[in-house]
Amino acid sequence: MSDATLQATGLSYAYRGVSHNVFDSFNLDVCAGSMLAVLGNNGAGKSTLLDLLAGISKPKTGRVSVSGENLLAMTRRKAARRVAYVTQQQTVPYLKVYDQVLLGRRPHITWNVAERDRKAVARCLSMLRLEDFADRFCDELSGGERQKVLVARALAQEPQVLILDEPTSALDPKNQIEVMTAIRSVTRSERFATVLVLHDINLALRFCDRFMLIRDGRVVTQGGRDAMTDEAVSETYGMRFRIVDIDGASVAVPCA
């Protein structure tokens, strides 16, 4: 039995009307307190993979487990207590920040909002440093602030697994760093198994400790920092890259 919090075993998937499989007999392990970056070319199947790991899409073969339990065998409420998923391009609601984060408590609320729920919301706002934004409307916030609110709502579910699809898309560099710093901080403090799709290789190198490289539905490689070789990154993106050290940090440099 693996000690991974999130585990995919023998996972295969086929798009409707397509004969060949995606991620054929695919395996994955993500441990508590770890951040796995999923990187790959456009159309590689990264978002499809996240849907499978979140239990939204059903695999053709194999299973996804959280702490040893089959995710698809869980009720929706139980699954929502185990896995929180922040998708791309969510509609900005006309809600106050506090109420948006409170929505993350839905898997735990039975009849009425309890004191435990309010304490959980307050804690999540504090972890993302959003206390001063609690009474502001979400559509008044900047892109980076809204992204932090979505992460806070996911944290309010009190999950074991945190899945994020391009959490830094459309953000400027300052907000990218702030959002990724917050995600890494809560991953470590709350012992989440975090999986996130990123387009920025250097953000992944800076903040993540595990990596999966995908090209056209095929896993090129996965592992720790040693998996991020010149050859693997170049194969993934179909162009030459070099991984170099700058001031003690690994940086991916595209080569003409």
C-alpha angles and dihedrals in degrees: 000000000000119000089219117123092213119035133174116192127189091343119180129168136181127195114236111276093013119110101202123076128243116220093007111207089347122182130194138170127190119181129208113278093021131118118212116196116206109206131178150122123294110284093018092129099256096138090044089055091052090050089054093048091048093050093244094116122042117230121233089228136000131033144255117227133192113201088342097309123116107250095208091053091059125094114253090252093051092045090051089055090054104039130038117191125194107193130197126274100006118186112259105238126215090243135118115255092247092055092046091054090044088061086070088068093064094103089057102040118092109172109340138010106270131206088256089060093050091049090051091052092048090050093050092048088051094049091054092039092241100131092112090052098052095105096040123099116250093233089060093060131094120252092260093048092049091050090053089051090054090050090048090052089052091049090052088067087067091223131176093217126048117195122186128182110209096327092180100047114132092009124125118241094264093052091043090057093045094050094045092047089053092048093049092047095053092041089059099038096044095035095234124171096230126195121182137173113224134178094195108082092193094054087053092050091048099048110020131075099193128049139195119189117200131185122184095335094315125109108234094186143325135197142083129323090301089067090066097084128154090249097049095047091045092051092047096054100031094238135083119274134176123205107215135176117243118179090336095311127108113239129185111224120191113223124215 
